[in-house]
């Protein structure tokens, strides 16, 4: 008997929240490790472009511009404050389950990771080189963007999720110490990838879906390379 299919063409897993649970577990484990270890540990995880700033002329310099590209990924799973961690994980659980069930595990994971990278890349490009940033907000905003697209595709009521997006954007712009760049970058990337995943024609579904992920990744890579060249 054939396995049931999701709206995006993937296979509906027995546990529709498996990847969401794994992502929650990784974030929780990193959060506990940060609390247990000293500040030097989180310093190696957070996103920072270049510190000290290039104009200072001091050596050594740490950050993405110094070749530490891994920070674009590790910062997506790092949180220092409980409220920040709890709010991101609550949104991940609320939004992630339905998206994982609709898209399938692999596509859902691609959406999460590429959206998070897009948020990190925009932060790296726009924020001051020495400004630190961390948190899963870019990836979570990507889930928000994809959720809007999915609900519209299914002709569901958009008002609850639109209110959620609007409130989060207002909070992003008004609250201090919030990396709005990660939120905006993740939201846009999530909406683009989500559109490709739920609107891809059946005959070219995989090509369109993975092509969209590849295109967003290509834009992210160009942004990172250009910014690195400007800082070095």
Secondary structure, 3 states (H helix, E strand, C coil): CCCCECCCCCECCCCCCHHHHHHHHHHHHHHHHHHHCCHHHHHCCCECCCECCHHHCCCCCECHHHCCCCHHHHHHHCCCCHHHHHHHHHHHHHHHHHHHHHHCHHHHHHHHHHHHHHHHHHHHHHCCCCCCECCCHHHHHHHHHHHHHHHHHCCCCCHHHHHHHHHHHHHHHHCCCCCHHHHHHHHHHHHHHHHHHHHCCHHHHHHHHHHHHHHHHHHHHHHHHHHHHHHC
